[in-house]
């Protein structure tokens, strides 16, 4: 199980963020929703977590 890359978050990562200006990150769905609103960020569900991300 991979933990969310965001500081102080203990949730399981379910989404990989492709961030053009930084390294890709694996985050929980809650943090992915916030990041996905930023211009250029592309969220992709991780294998086995497709049902957790629309």
C-alpha angles and dihedrals in degrees: 000000000000119000124224111272093224116104116260094011118123097181123118116263114244104159131057113213118211103208115186096204097042143026119292115266135205110220142164119265092258094057091040090060090056094045093045089065091064116096113261098011113128118196120205126182114243119239110284094018101077092118092057096060124055 
